[in-house]
C-alpha cells in the first residue's frame, strides 16, 4: 500500500542546516493500523508531512499505491491528496464557517461531486462515529472529541488508500481520545481503512497492529502487536525507556 | 454544495475579516482620492503659488500619504490573507488544485478589492467636498474658497486602485506558491522576530536622527556657498540618516525599551510577544511616526503663520495706514475725513509724510545655465521707499539719529524680514536727475507698520533727503498717511476707504508688490525685457479688489487693522485649509495603521493568550498584556513623530534670527496645545482598540 525508502529531509534554520530524517525505510500494508512514536524532535511529524506531500523532501522514495509521489506535477499531487490520502490533524483543522456535515463533505466539494451517493456516505460515517446528532452544528459548538471524529469522517469520505493522522489525540482528554481511537478501529474493521498515525500517546499506539519507534531521524525499532493492548502498551513503554538509553550507533 | 457556494458560506462566516479588509481599501482610496482632488483643485492651485514652497510641501506630504495608505492597504491585505491562510492551506491539504484555488482566490480578491477601492474612489470627492464645506461653515468662508475640482485627479486614484488590486492578487498567489502546505496552515502563528540588536543602537539612532536633520538643513546652504549654484534635489538625501535613526530608535524601543528595569520579569510576556512580531511592527511604527510628523507639520502651519500676525495686528499704534504715489490724486486728509463722517467716525492722531522712491545699488545673484549662479554688483539694483529722519521720528514717536551718508532699513519688531531689505547699498540714485549719493547701511530700525517686503522702507538723514529730493518728479514721490478713528471702527468704513483709494489711483499703480520700476529702467537700459512685464504668475486687477490676490499682492495695499483682521483668515483660507486637510489625512492614515497593526498582533497572538489563560492568567493580567502592547504601537510613533516636529519647529524659529520672539513663542505654545489635543484623540483610539482586542481574545 505504502512504502518509504531512504527518506532524507533537512531544515534550514538561519545559517544552520538540520537533518531531521536520515534515511527512513518503512512500509504499511493494506488494512494495517500503524503508529509512529518517538521523542520530540525525532522526526515523526516531518515524516508524516513528507508522506503527505505537504512538504518537499530532498532524497528517497515515497510510493503510494504503486505510484511514487516525488516529481509528479502539481495537479496530480492535488489529486493524490484529494482521492488517495485522508488527513487527520492534531488541531482538527475544520472550517469554522461550515457545519459538521459540510466539513465532512469538503473533499467531495473540492472534487465538485456532491451527489446523493456522497451525502449518504457522509451520513453513514457520521452514524458510525456517533456524531449524527451534531450534523448541523458548527465546530465551535461541539467538543474536541466530536471535532476530531468529524475530521476522521472527513478523511474517510473519499475512501482513501491510507489515512495519515498527526497526533490525533494530542489535544484531547482520555475519554475523547478513546473515542477517536475507536473511530479508527471501526474504520479499519468496517471500511478496511489503512491508518498511519503519529502519536506520543502509548495508550493510543497500543491499539495499533504495529508501532514504529523513531529516534534522531532514524527507525529505532519496528514492534508488531502480538498480545493485548494493555500488554502491548507495557512493551512499548519499556522499548521507549530502552531507546532513551541507547546510543545513536545502535540504531538500525 | 460547490466550491464556490462553500466559499460564499465561508465569506459570510468570516465577514469581520472581510469587513476589515474592505474598510482598509475603502479608506485608503477615499483618502488618496480626496487628497488628489484637493491637491489638483483649481481652488487650491490658484492660491498656492506655482513653484512655491507650499506646493512642494503639499507634494511631499502627498508622497507621505501615499506611502501611508500603501502600507496600511498592504497590511490590511496581509492580515486578510493571514486570517484566510488556514482556509487556503486546508483546501490545499485536502487536494484542491492550485490552479482552481488560484482562479477562486484571484476572482474573489479582485472583486472585493475592486469594489471596495472603487467605492472609496467614488466617496473621495464627496468626502473632500464635505470636509471643505465644514471648514467653510464653521471656520471661514470666502469667494476664493468655493471648491472647484479638476476631475483628471481621478487618474491618480485609478493608478492607485490598480496597484491595490494587483498587490492583493499577488499576495494571495504568494500563499499558493508555497510548496510547504504546513507553513500555509500555520501562517497565522508565524513569527516575524526583529533582529537582536545591542543597547547601543538606541543612542546611535538618536545621533543619526539629529545628524540627518542638521546635515539635511545645512547641506543646501553649504552647497550654495561652495558651488555657487542652486542646490539640486538629490541634496535631500542628506536627510536619509533621519529615517535610519528613526528606525533604530523604534527598534530599540521594541527590543529593549528605554526604561532601566529593576525587575527584568516585569512585562516580559508582552515584551517578548512584541519582539517576535516585531519586524512588521517596527516598519509600521516608522511609517506612523513619519505620518504623525506630516500631520503635525500640517496642523502647525496654521498657528505658526497666524499667531504672529494676530499679535502684530492687535498691537498696531495706528488703525489705518495707506500710501499713494505722487502722480496719482490720492486721498487727502479732508477726503478721508468725509468718508469717515459717512460712517459716523472721526479721524484722530493723523500723521502724514512724504517719501521718495530712489534707486539702490547692490549685489545680485545672476542665474547661469546648469542651476549655477554668480554674484554681480548692479548699480540700479532695486527701488526703495525713503523717509527722512524727521518724518520717521514724527510718525513712529521714536528718536532715531541718522548720520549723513548712511541709511537704516525698517524691519519689524522681531527683525524677521531683514532678508527682504537691502543691507549692502553703497549708492542712492534720484531716478530723474540721476544724481547719486554715496551711502552705507547702518542697521535696522523697527516699526511694523512700515515694513514693506517689496522694495523696503528706509530712513535717511534730513539733509540727504533734501539733496535727493531736488529735481525729483512726482511719480518718484509718494505720501503715507497714518491715523486712528474716534467712534466704533467699522469694516464698511475700511472697505469704503480702500475703494476710494483705488479710485484715486486712476489707471496708475496697478502692479504687484514686487514690481520694481528701478529694475525695469535698468533692464531697459541693458536692452532687456523686465521680468515683471512678462511674468503672469501674480496678476492683480482693480476690478477685483476683494480677492486674496489683490489684497495680498497689490503694491499699495493699505494696512487697515479691522479689515486685515477680518480678511486675514479669508485671504489665507485656502492655504490654511489645505494644510489642515493634509493634517487630517495623515492623522487618519496613521491611526488606521496603528489600529490594523494592533489587530494583526491580536490575531497572531490569539493562541498565546489561550495558553496564558490555561496557565492561570486572570482577565486583568491578560488585559494588561494587551494594553502594554497596544500602547506602544500608538504612543511610540506618535510621540516620536510629534516630538520631532516640535523640536524642528522650535529650532527653525530659533534658527531664523537666533532667538525666539514673543509671537513665535505664542505660536509654539498654541502648537504644543494642539499636540496635547491630538494626544487625547490618539489616546481615545488606543482605548477603543485595546477594548476591541480584549473582546476578541477573551
Interface residues (C-beta under 8 A of the other chain):
Chain A: X49 X52 X54 X55 X56 X74 X75 X78 X79 X80 X81 X82 X83 X85 X87 X89 X93 X95 X96 X97 X98 X102 X105 X106 X107 X109 X110 X111 X112 X114 X154
Chain B: X1 X2 X3 X6 X9 X10 X11 X12 X13 X14 X86 X87 X90 X91 X92 X93 X94 X95 X96 X97 X98 X99 X179 X180 X181 X182 X185
